[in-house]
Amino acid sequence: MADIQPGGGGMPRIGRRVELRIGKPLDFTRYAGMEGDRFVLRSITDEIMYELMVLSGQEYVDTYATKAKAEIEDARNAAREALVSDAPAPARRAS
């Protein structure tokens, strides 16, 4: 997808080959009347994401993007701290 539409907006790149996959229709009528239930909304989201995974061949990671971004940032900070703590102390000059 990034080959066609770069991240951060901008104009799509013309002349690239695009493949469109259409999946089976999804039926959510069993949830009629439960629109405000957050567990129902999460269940619908999970079902949609699963079908997108099947169509795209990509792995579905069952986590919120904000949580994933925070975990990545925590790992980066831990790596930085490890580099700083493992770095040798600067040599002192003799006076």
Backbone as CSV, one residue per row, in Angstrom:
resi,resn,N_x,N_y,N_z,CA_x,CA_y,CA_z,C_x,C_y,C_z
1,MET,0.819,-1.186,0.000,0.000,0.000,0.000,0.866,1.253,0.000
2,ALA,1.982,1.241,0.719,2.847,2.413,0.779,3.444,2.732,-0.589
3,ASP,3.497,1.731,-1.478,3.992,1.987,-2.828,3.047,2.902,-3.592
4,ILE,1.760,2.847,-3.252,0.749,3.609,-3.973,0.396,4.890,-3.242
5,GLN,0.128,4.789,-1.955,-0.251,5.948,-1.147,0.727,6.076,0.006
6,PRO,1.694,7.000,-0.112,2.681,7.152,0.958,2.024,7.625,2.256
7,GLY,2.628,7.248,3.376,2.121,7.683,4.673,2.227,9.186,4.824
8,GLY,1.393,9.738,5.683,1.445,11.167,5.937,0.710,11.998,4.909
9,GLY,-0.177,11.384,4.167,-0.935,12.150,3.171,-0.178,12.235,1.865
10,GLY,-0.275,13.348,1.219,0.390,13.502,-0.066,-0.422,12.898,-1.191
11,MET,0.078,13.027,-2.368,-0.620,12.539,-3.552,-0.280,11.070,-3.795
12,PRO,-1.274,10.299,-4.249,-0.987,8.906,-4.603,-0.021,8.837,-5.778
13,ARG,0.749,7.780,-5.826,1.683,7.579,-6.935,0.930,6.902,-8.075
14,ILE,0.878,7.562,-9.190,0.147,7.077,-10.359,1.002,6.053,-11.112
15,GLY,0.341,5.093,-11.749,1.041,4.129,-12.586,1.421,2.845,-11.887
16,ARG,1.083,2.713,-10.614,1.384,1.484,-9.875,0.229,0.501,-10.046
17,ARG,0.545,-0.772,-10.053,-0.477,-1.813,-10.185,-1.187,-1.992,-8.838
18,VAL,-2.491,-2.044,-8.893,-3.308,-2.186,-7.697,-4.094,-3.485,-7.782
19,GLU,-4.141,-4.218,-6.688,-4.944,-5.432,-6.616,-6.067,-5.196,-5.615
20,LEU,-7.278,-5.488,-6.023,-8.440,-5.304,-5.164,-9.027,-6.671,-4.839
21,ARG,-9.152,-6.961,-3.563,-9.747,-8.230,-3.125,-11.054,-7.916,-2.408
22,ILE,-12.084,-8.623,-2.783,-13.389,-8.425,-2.165,-13.745,-9.694,-1.410
23,GLY,-14.003,-9.545,-0.142,-14.330,-10.695,0.693,-15.822,-10.946,0.762
24,LYS,-16.146,-11.956,1.511,-17.553,-12.312,1.680,-18.266,-11.228,2.495
25,PRO,-19.565,-11.059,2.276,-20.320,-10.086,3.084,-20.339,-10.519,4.549
26,LEU,-20.244,-9.561,5.427,-20.287,-9.857,6.859,-21.668,-9.493,7.392
27,ASP,-22.224,-10.336,8.227,-23.567,-10.127,8.761,-23.482,-9.874,10.261
28,PHE,-23.916,-8.693,10.666,-23.888,-8.329,12.078,-25.293,-8.139,12.644
29,THR,-26.303,-8.680,11.967,-27.680,-8.511,12.434,-27.899,-9.141,13.807
30,ARG,-27.069,-10.091,14.187,-27.225,-10.722,15.506,-26.959,-9.733,16.640
31,TYR,-26.338,-8.600,16.311,-26.042,-7.587,17.322,-27.051,-6.439,17.316
32,ALA,-28.145,-6.586,16.592,-29.151,-5.518,16.518,-29.628,-5.149,17.920
33,GLY,-29.666,-3.849,18.185,-30.103,-3.356,19.486,-29.015,-3.290,20.536
34,MET,-27.803,-3.705,20.198,-26.698,-3.703,21.168,-25.596,-2.729,20.756
35,GLU,-25.963,-1.693,20.010,-24.965,-0.787,19.433,-24.069,-0.110,20.466
36,GLY,-24.581,0.171,21.654,-23.793,0.892,22.649,-22.913,0.013,23.524
37,ASP,-22.970,-1.279,23.364,-22.203,-2.204,24.201,-20.767,-2.292,23.684
38,ARG,-19.816,-1.907,24.519,-18.420,-1.875,24.060,-17.883,-3.266,23.738
39,PHE,-18.397,-4.287,24.395,-17.949,-5.650,24.099,-18.461,-6.108,22.736
40,VAL,-19.667,-5.678,22.399,-20.217,-5.981,21.076,-19.405,-5.259,20.011
41,LEU,-19.099,-3.979,20.262,-18.296,-3.218,19.294,-16.925,-3.861,19.106
42,ARG,-16.329,-4.325,20.184,-15.023,-4.984,20.084,-15.142,-6.296,19.315
43,SER,-16.207,-7.030,19.537,-16.423,-8.287,18.827,-16.574,-8.050,17.326
44,ILE,-17.326,-7.018,16.968,-17.497,-6.674,15.552,-16.160,-6.268,14.944
45,THR,-15.414,-5.448,15.674,-14.095,-5.022,15.197,-13.181,-6.222,14.981
46,ASP,-13.164,-7.141,15.935,-12.324,-8.336,15.805,-12.718,-9.172,14.592
47,GLU,-14.010,-9.287,14.351,-14.467,-10.066,13.197,-14.042,-9.405,11.885
48,ILE,-14.186,-8.092,11.811,-13.765,-7.360,10.605,-12.263,-7.501,10.404
49,MET,-11.491,-7.328,11.475,-10.036,-7.413,11.364,-9.594,-8.815,10.966
50,TYR,-10.282,-9.835,11.458,-9.942,-11.201,11.078,-10.151,-11.400,9.579
51,GLU,-11.276,-10.934,9.061,-11.554,-11.091,7.631,-10.555,-10.299,6.785
52,LEU,-10.134,-9.124,7.269,-9.094,-8.362,6.562,-7.774,-9.126,6.565
53,MET,-7.467,-9.786,7.678,-6.252,-10.595,7.761,-6.293,-11.713,6.727
54,VAL,-7.437,-12.384,6.618,-7.578,-13.472,5.652,-7.378,-12.945,4.232
55,LEU,-7.981,-11.798,3.927,-7.871,-11.228,2.578,-6.454,-10.757,2.258
56,SER,-5.796,-10.150,3.238,-4.495,-9.526,2.979,-3.317,-10.466,3.175
57,GLY,-3.505,-11.519,3.957,-2.389,-12.404,4.268,-1.495,-11.857,5.361
58,GLN,-1.876,-10.723,5.952,-1.095,-10.137,7.034,-1.558,-10.702,8.370
59,GLU,-0.656,-10.676,9.344,-0.982,-11.174,10.674,-1.825,-10.147,11.418
60,TYR,-2.846,-10.608,12.106,-3.674,-9.732,12.938,-3.118,-9.742,14.350
61,VAL,-2.793,-8.581,14.853,-2.289,-8.448,16.211,-3.411,-7.844,17.041
62,ASP,-3.894,-8.590,18.008,-5.048,-8.176,18.802,-4.620,-7.228,19.913
63,THR,-4.263,-6.018,19.534,-3.891,-4.996,20.500,-4.245,-3.638,19.922
64,TYR,-4.483,-2.689,20.782,-4.792,-1.341,20.328,-3.511,-0.653,19.872
65,ALA,-3.635,0.195,18.854,-2.463,0.877,18.299,-1.772,1.730,19.352
66,THR,-2.534,2.405,20.202,-1.913,3.251,21.220,-1.078,2.419,22.188
67,LYS,-1.559,1.227,22.526,-0.801,0.347,23.422,0.460,-0.151,22.720
68,ALA,0.335,-0.528,21.459,1.493,-1.016,20.704,2.544,0.081,20.579
69,LYS,2.110,1.307,20.296,3.054,2.427,20.179,3.754,2.687,21.508
70,ALA,3.013,2.606,22.604,3.615,2.810,23.926,4.639,1.721,24.230
71,GLU,4.328,0.479,23.862,5.272,-0.622,24.089,6.539,-0.442,23.264
72,ILE,6.394,0.018,22.028,7.561,0.278,21.174,8.408,1.385,21.783
73,GLU,7.757,2.451,22.242,8.487,3.570,22.853,9.190,3.123,24.135
74,ASP,8.529,2.303,24.945,9.159,1.784,26.167,10.394,0.951,25.833
75,ALA,10.298,0.129,24.797,11.440,-0.697,24.387,12.593,0.177,23.903
76,ARG,12.277,1.225,23.158,13.325,2.153,22.694,14.006,2.832,23.873
77,ASN,13.208,3.298,24.826,13.781,3.964,25.995,14.656,3.010,26.798
78,ALA,14.214,1.773,26.946,15.015,0.783,27.675,16.326,0.514,26.947
79,ALA,16.279,0.453,25.623,17.499,0.228,24.841,18.453,1.405,24.992
80,ARG,17.910,2.624,24.974,18.762,3.817,25.161,19.421,3.800,26.536
81,GLU,18.633,3.489,27.559,19.175,3.443,28.917,20.253,2.375,29.041
82,ALA,20.055,1.245,28.391,21.052,0.174,28.431,22.338,0.620,27.754
83,LEU,22.210,1.340,26.647,23.405,1.835,25.955,24.159,2.826,26.817
84,VAL,23.435,3.713,27.471,24.074,4.731,28.310,24.734,4.080,29.523
85,SER,24.057,3.130,30.160,24.628,2.509,31.360,25.788,1.571,31.029
86,ASP,25.814,1.014,29.809,26.899,0.119,29.404,28.100,0.863,28.824
87,ALA,27.909,2.140,28.533,28.995,2.913,27.925,30.103,3.133,28.950
88,PRO,31.352,3.034,28.509,32.456,3.275,29.444,32.485,4.747,29.859
89,ALA,32.919,4.969,31.070,33.019,6.343,31.560,34.116,7.063,30.795
90,PRO,33.931,8.357,30.543,34.971,9.102,29.824,36.270,9.137,30.636
91,ALA,37.375,9.044,29.940,38.687,9.066,30.598,38.949,10.461,31.144
92,ARG,39.568,10.507,32.309,39.898,11.803,32.909,41.295,12.205,32.494
93,ARG,41.426,13.459,32.264,42.751,13.985,31.906,43.567,14.247,33.172
94,ALA,44.827,13.973,33.065,45.727,14.272,34.186,46.005,15.761,34.183
95,SER,46.013,16.373,35.362,46.264,17.814,35.439,47.709,18.107,35.636
